[in-house]
Amino acid sequence: MKASKSLALFTLVALAVGCHSTHTPSESTSVLAPSDARAKLTALLDDTFAAVSPPLKFRESWPDVTENDAPEGTANVSLDRFVLTKVDRGKYGALLGLVERHWKARGYTIESVNTDVSMPGIFARTPDRSAVQLTVGAPGNITVTANVSPIDVADSTPPGGPYGPRPVEPTAANGNLDILPTYDDPFWSH
C-alpha cells in the first residue's frame, strides 16, 4: 500500500513538473521582451499573493531562463517567490483552496493538483498559456512560481542572461538556498 501511495505521489509530481515545461511556443506565438516578461511574471505573482488574506511574507528569487528549441532565439522564464510566513500543516488545504478558487475566478485552467497531505501543490495555466503553481516542500517551505514563454534572448543578451548575473541569494547554514519560513502569523502559523 505504501509503495503504491509513493508511486502515485511520484506520478503527480512528475505530471506537475512535466506540465511546467511542456508548452513549446510555436513560430506564431508572440515573443516578449525580457522586461515585459519580468513585468508579467511579477503581475502573476502579485495577483496570487493579493488573493491571500491574511497576507503572507515572501522573498523573491531571480528569474530562471531556459532556452527553447523553437522558435530559435527564445526562452522560457520563471520566477519564484518563497513564502517566509510559517504555514501550519493543517492550513495547507485552506491556502491551496483559496488560491485555486482565485485562479479559477481569473479564468485559469487547473492542470494538476497534488493532494498529498504533507506536500500538496497546484498547477494552473492562464488563458494566454502562462503558468503559475504553488508547491509545498519539506519541511513546510512554500514556493509560488510563475512561468512565461517565449522571451527574446537574442545574441545581444548581456552576460548572465537577459536579466544579468544572478545575485547572491541567502543561504542556510548547510549551504542550500534559504527558503525556510521564519515569520509567525496569528492565523497561518497556528
VENFEN-V873677 format. One record per residue. N is the residue number from 1. RES is the residue in one small letter. PHI is phi in radians with two decimals (NA if undefined). OMEGA is omega as a letter, one per 30 degrees, with the letter a starting at -180 (none if undefined). NEAR is the number of other C-alpha atoms within 10 Angstrom. Layout:
# VENFEN-V873677
n=N res=RES phi=PHI omega=OMEGA near=NEAR
n=N res=RES phi=PHI omega=OMEGA near=NEAR
This chain:
# VENFEN-V873677
n=1 res=m phi=NA omega=a near=6
n=2 res=k phi=-1.13 omega=l near=7
n=3 res=a phi=-1.14 omega=l near=8
n=4 res=s phi=-1.20 omega=l near=9
n=5 res=k phi=-1.16 omega=l near=11
n=6 res=s phi=-1.12 omega=l near=12
n=7 res=l phi=-1.12 omega=l near=12
n=8 res=a phi=-1.10 omega=l near=14
n=9 res=l phi=-1.10 omega=l near=17
n=10 res=f phi=-1.04 omega=l near=13
n=11 res=t phi=-1.09 omega=l near=13
n=12 res=l phi=-1.11 omega=l near=19
n=13 res=v phi=-1.13 omega=l near=20
n=14 res=a phi=-1.09 omega=l near=12
n=15 res=l phi=-1.10 omega=a near=16
n=16 res=a phi=-1.12 omega=l near=21
n=17 res=v phi=-1.16 omega=l near=13
n=18 res=g phi=-1.08 omega=l near=11
n=19 res=c phi=-1.11 omega=a near=16
n=20 res=h phi=-1.12 omega=a near=21
n=21 res=s phi=-2.10 omega=a near=12
n=22 res=t phi=-1.44 omega=a near=8
n=23 res=h phi=-1.31 omega=l near=15
n=24 res=t phi=-1.76 omega=a near=15
n=25 res=p phi=-1.12 omega=l near=20
n=26 res=s phi=-1.62 omega=l near=11
n=27 res=e phi=-1.08 omega=a near=10
n=28 res=s phi=-1.52 omega=l near=7
n=29 res=t phi=-1.22 omega=a near=12
n=30 res=s phi=-1.25 omega=a near=12
n=31 res=v phi=-1.65 omega=a near=20
n=32 res=l phi=-1.60 omega=l near=18
n=33 res=a phi=-1.25 omega=a near=15
n=34 res=p phi=-0.93 omega=a near=20
n=35 res=s phi=-1.16 omega=l near=13
n=36 res=d phi=-1.19 omega=l near=12
n=37 res=a phi=-1.11 omega=l near=22
n=38 res=r phi=-1.08 omega=l near=20
n=39 res=a phi=-1.10 omega=l near=12
n=40 res=k phi=-1.18 omega=l near=17
n=41 res=l phi=-1.03 omega=a near=24
n=42 res=t phi=-1.07 omega=l near=17
n=43 res=a phi=-1.12 omega=l near=13
n=44 res=l phi=-1.07 omega=a near=21
n=45 res=l phi=-1.23 omega=l near=21
n=46 res=d phi=-1.01 omega=a near=12
n=47 res=d phi=-1.09 omega=l near=14
n=48 res=t phi=-1.14 omega=a near=20
n=49 res=f phi=-1.17 omega=l near=19
n=50 res=a phi=-1.15 omega=a near=13
n=51 res=a phi=-1.38 omega=a near=15
n=52 res=v phi=-1.67 omega=l near=14
n=53 res=s phi=-2.40 omega=f near=11
n=54 res=p phi=-1.11 omega=a near=12
n=55 res=p phi=-1.13 omega=l near=13
n=56 res=l phi=-1.78 omega=l near=18
n=57 res=k phi=-1.39 omega=a near=17
n=58 res=f phi=-2.65 omega=l near=19
n=59 res=r phi=-2.22 omega=a near=14
n=60 res=e phi=-1.57 omega=l near=16
n=61 res=s phi=-1.54 omega=l near=17
n=62 res=w phi=-1.83 omega=a near=16
n=63 res=p phi=-1.04 omega=l near=21
n=64 res=d phi=-1.78 omega=a near=16
n=65 res=v phi=-2.01 omega=l near=22
n=66 res=t phi=-2.20 omega=a near=17
n=67 res=e phi=-1.15 omega=l near=17
n=68 res=n phi=-1.60 omega=l near=17
n=69 res=d phi=-1.32 omega=a near=11
n=70 res=a phi=-2.61 omega=f near=13
n=71 res=p phi=-1.15 omega=a near=18
n=72 res=e phi=-1.01 omega=l near=12
n=73 res=g phi=1.42 omega=l near=15
n=74 res=t phi=-2.15 omega=a near=22
n=75 res=a phi=-2.62 omega=l near=26
n=76 res=n phi=-1.61 omega=l near=23
n=77 res=v phi=-2.36 omega=l near=21
n=78 res=s phi=-2.26 omega=a near=22
n=79 res=l phi=-2.42 omega=l near=21
n=80 res=d phi=-1.78 omega=l near=23
n=81 res=r phi=-2.15 omega=l near=22
n=82 res=f phi=-1.66 omega=l near=22
n=83 res=v phi=-1.30 omega=a near=24
n=84 res=l phi=-1.72 omega=l near=20
n=85 res=t phi=-1.42 omega=l near=20
n=86 res=k phi=-1.18 omega=l near=22
n=87 res=v phi=-1.99 omega=l near=24
n=88 res=d phi=-1.05 omega=a near=14
n=89 res=r phi=-0.93 omega=l near=17
n=90 res=g phi=-1.21 omega=a near=13
n=91 res=k phi=-1.80 omega=l near=14
n=92 res=y phi=-0.99 omega=a near=21
n=93 res=g phi=-1.07 omega=l near=14
n=94 res=a phi=-1.11 omega=a near=12
n=95 res=l phi=-1.13 omega=a near=16
n=96 res=l phi=-1.13 omega=l near=20
n=97 res=g phi=-1.12 omega=l near=13
n=98 res=l phi=-1.07 omega=a near=15
n=99 res=v phi=-1.16 omega=l near=20
n=100 res=e phi=-1.05 omega=l near=22
n=101 res=r phi=-1.08 omega=l near=14
n=102 res=h phi=-1.11 omega=a near=17
n=103 res=w phi=-1.09 omega=l near=21
n=104 res=k phi=-1.09 omega=l near=14
n=105 res=a phi=-1.10 omega=l near=10
n=106 res=r phi=-1.46 omega=a near=12
n=107 res=g phi=1.56 omega=l near=13
n=108 res=y phi=-1.30 omega=l near=21
n=109 res=t phi=-1.74 omega=l near=17
n=110 res=i phi=-1.36 omega=a near=18
n=111 res=e phi=-1.66 omega=l near=15
n=112 res=s phi=-2.78 omega=l near=18
n=113 res=v phi=-2.34 omega=l near=20
n=114 res=n phi=-1.76 omega=a near=20
n=115 res=t phi=-1.64 omega=l near=14
n=116 res=d phi=-0.95 omega=a near=15
n=117 res=v phi=-1.11 omega=a near=12
n=118 res=s phi=-1.60 omega=a near=14
n=119 res=m phi=-2.41 omega=a near=19
n=120 res=p phi=-1.33 omega=l near=20
n=121 res=g phi=-2.88 omega=l near=25
n=122 res=i phi=-2.56 omega=a near=21
n=123 res=f phi=-2.27 omega=a near=26
n=124 res=a phi=-2.40 omega=l near=25
n=125 res=r phi=-2.00 omega=l near=22
n=126 res=t phi=-1.47 omega=l near=17
n=127 res=p phi=-0.99 omega=l near=11
n=128 res=d phi=-1.60 omega=l near=10
n=129 res=r phi=1.35 omega=l near=15
n=130 res=s phi=-1.22 omega=a near=21
n=131 res=a phi=-2.28 omega=l near=26
n=132 res=v phi=-2.56 omega=a near=26
n=133 res=q phi=-2.55 omega=l near=25
n=134 res=l phi=-2.17 omega=l near=24
n=135 res=t phi=-2.29 omega=l near=22
n=136 res=v phi=-1.89 omega=l near=23
n=137 res=g phi=-1.89 omega=l near=15
n=138 res=a phi=-1.69 omega=f near=9
n=139 res=p phi=-1.74 omega=l near=11
n=140 res=g phi=1.69 omega=l near=19
n=141 res=n phi=-1.32 omega=a near=20
n=142 res=i phi=-2.08 omega=l near=26
n=143 res=t phi=-2.20 omega=l near=20
n=144 res=v phi=-1.97 omega=a near=23
n=145 res=t phi=-2.16 omega=l near=22
n=146 res=a phi=-2.02 omega=a near=26
n=147 res=n phi=-2.43 omega=l near=27
n=148 res=v phi=-2.26 omega=a near=24
n=149 res=s phi=-2.84 omega=f near=26
n=150 res=p phi=-1.61 omega=l near=28
n=151 res=i phi=-2.00 omega=a near=27
n=152 res=d phi=-1.43 omega=l near=22
n=153 res=v phi=-2.20 omega=a near=23
n=154 res=a phi=-1.07 omega=a near=13
n=155 res=d phi=-1.03 omega=a near=7
n=156 res=s phi=-1.42 omega=a near=8
n=157 res=t phi=-1.03 omega=l near=13
n=158 res=p phi=-1.16 omega=l near=12
n=159 res=p phi=-0.97 omega=a near=9
n=160 res=g phi=1.55 omega=l near=10
n=161 res=g phi=1.72 omega=a near=17
n=162 res=p phi=-1.16 omega=a near=21
n=163 res=y phi=-1.89 omega=l near=16
n=164 res=g phi=1.44 omega=a near=12
n=165 res=p phi=-1.15 omega=l near=11
n=166 res=r phi=-1.18 omega=l near=12
n=167 res=p phi=-1.27 omega=l near=8
n=168 res=v phi=-1.18 omega=l near=8
n=169 res=e phi=-1.84 omega=a near=12
n=170 res=p phi=-1.02 omega=l near=13
n=171 res=t phi=-2.12 omega=l near=11
n=172 res=a phi=-1.40 omega=a near=10
n=173 res=a phi=-1.03 omega=a near=8
n=174 res=n phi=-1.46 omega=l near=7
n=175 res=g phi=1.63 omega=l near=8
n=176 res=n phi=-1.31 omega=l near=10
n=177 res=l phi=-1.01 omega=a near=12
n=178 res=d phi=-1.44 omega=a near=16
n=179 res=i phi=-2.16 omega=a near=22
n=180 res=l phi=-1.38 omega=l near=18
n=181 res=p phi=-1.22 omega=a near=19
n=182 res=t phi=-2.25 omega=a near=13
n=183 res=y phi=-1.65 omega=l near=14
n=184 res=d phi=-1.58 omega=l near=16
n=185 res=d phi=-2.18 omega=a near=16
n=186 res=p phi=-0.98 omega=l near=8
n=187 res=f phi=-1.60 omega=a near=13
n=188 res=w phi=-1.19 omega=a near=20
n=189 res=s phi=-1.51 omega=a near=14
n=190 res=h phi=-2.30 omega=none near=12
